[in-house]
C-alpha cells in the first residue's frame, strides 16, 4: 500500500472540502482540522488555498491532455479514437470524484495567470476532440454536423459520471465503457 506525503494528504482533503462546500466557502482552518494539524502549520506544506485549487485543476487537466495526445497518435479510425476518449473520461472521473468536481466546477476561481493557462489547456483539448470529429466527418464515419456541437454533446453527457454513488462505481467499468460508448456513438434510436 502506497503511503502519501503530507502535501498529498492536504491536497486530497482540500479536494474533498472544495467538493463538499465549494472553494470560496472552505477555510484554511477547516482544512487544517481535516488534515489534523494547526492552521499555521499548513503553510509549511503549501503557499495558499489557491495553490491547492491550481494543483487539483492542473492535475486533472494533465490527465485529459495526456489522454488526448494518446488518442491523436493512435493509428486508428476517428470513431475508435473518440471511443477511447470517452472511456478515458469515464476512468478519470471514476478515479477521484472529489477532484473531478473541483476540476469541473471550481476552476472559475483560479486567478491569473493560472486561469488563462487552464482555459488554454481546455481549449486545446476541445480542439483535438473537434479535429478527430472533423476527420470522421470527412471520411463519412460521423454525421455531417458541426464538430463543436458533437464535441460539446459528448463532453457534457459525461459530466455526471463522477456523481455516481460509490457502490455503482464498483460495478463493472468495462460494461459502463461499453454502454456509454454505444449510447454516445450510436445514439438512442432503435434502428
N, C-alpha and C positions, 0 to 999 in steps of 0.2 A: 504494500500500500504506500503510495507516494505521500510524502509529508509536504505541507505547504509552509511557505515563509509567512512571516507576519504581514508583509505587504500584500501577498496573495490573499490572506485571510481578510485583511482590511478591504481589499478590492471586492471580494465576494460579499462581504457583509454590506458594503456600500451599495452594490447592485441590488441586493435584497431590499434594503431600505428605500432606495430610489424607486424600485418596483412597487413597493407597498404604499409609500407616502408621496412619491414624486421627488424630484431633485430639489426643488426650491423649499419644500417643507421639511426636508431632512436636515437635522443639525449635526454639527461635529460632535457635540456632547452625546447625542443618541448613537452615533456611530461608535464613539469610544466605548460606551456602555455595551453595545452589541459585541465589540471585539474583546472587551474585558480589560481595558486599560484606561488610564486617565486621558482626558481630552488633550492636555498639553503634550502627552507622550505620542499622540498621533503624528505630530509634526516631526518626530524622529524618523518616520517612515514615509511620509508624504508631504508635499508642499501645501496642498489645498484640496478642498472638496472638488473644485473644478478639475484638478489633476485626475481625480478618480473618474469623474464623468468622461473626460477626454480619453483615458485609458480604456474604459469599458466600450465606448463608441468605436475607437480605432481598432481594438482587438477584434471586434465583430466585423468591422469593415474589411479588415485584412483577410479574414476567413472567406468573405464573399468575393473579394478581389482575387484571391488565390484560386477559388473555385472557377471564376470566370476565365482566368488565364489558362487553367487546365482544360476547360471546355473549348476555348478558342483553338488551342493547339491540337485538340483531338482530331484525328483523321477519320471523321465520320460525318453522317448526314446532319443537316441543321436540326431535324426533329430529334435525333439522338442526342445532340448537344443540349437542346432545350430540356429534354427528359432528364439528362444528367444534372442540369442546373436546378431543376425542380427538386430532385432527390437531395442535392446538396443543401438547398434551402431548408428542406424538412430536417435533415440531420443537424444543421447548425442550430435551428430553432429548438430542437429537442435536447440538445446538449446542455443548455443553461437558459431556462425560461426567464429568469430574472434579468440576465444580461441582454437578452433579446428585447424585452420590454423597454429597458433603458435605451437600447440602440434604436428601437422604433419610435419611441415617444419622447424621450428626454433630450435628444441631440440638439433640439432648438435652444437649449440653454448654454450651448458652447459659445465662448467668446472668440473674437478674432485673435490670432489667425487660424485657430482650430476650426471654427465654423466654416470658413471658406475652404479649407483643406478637406474637411469631411464632405461638404457638398460637392466638391470636385471629384472626390473618390466615388461618391454615389452616382454622379453624372457619368463617369467613365464606365461604371458597372452597367448602367442603363444603356449606354451607347453600345457596349459589347453585346448586350441582350438584343438590341434592335438590329445590329449588324447580322447576327445569326438569323434572326427572323427574316430580314430582307433577303438573305441568301436563300432561305427556304421558299420565300415568295417567288423569287426569280426562277428557281428550278421547279416550281409547281408543287412542292411538298406542303406548303402552307397557303391558306386562303389569302387572296389579294386584298388585304385590309391594311390600314395604317399600322406600321410596326410599333409605334408608340402606344396605340390602343391595345394591341396584343400584349406587349410587354407589361403595361400597367395593369391589365386584367389579370395576367398570371401572377405578378408580384403581389397585387392587392389580395388575390384569393388565397395567398399563402400566409398572410399576416396573422391569422388566428391560431396557427399550429402551436405556438408556444403557450397558448392559454389552455391547452388540453389538460385535464386532470392528470396527476401523476400516474394513476392506475391505468389510464388509457395510453399513456406514453410507453408503458411497459409492454403494450401489445406488440404484435409482430410489425416491426418497422418496415420490413420488406413488403408486407401486404399493404401498408399505408402508402409506401412509394408507388406500388402498382396501381392502387385505387386512385390516388390523386393525379398521377401522370396520365392515366387513362381518361379521367374526367377532364383535365385541362387540355390534353392533346386531341381528344376525340369529341369532346362536348357531351351534353346530357341528352341529346336527341336519340331516340331509339330508332335507328335507321334500318 
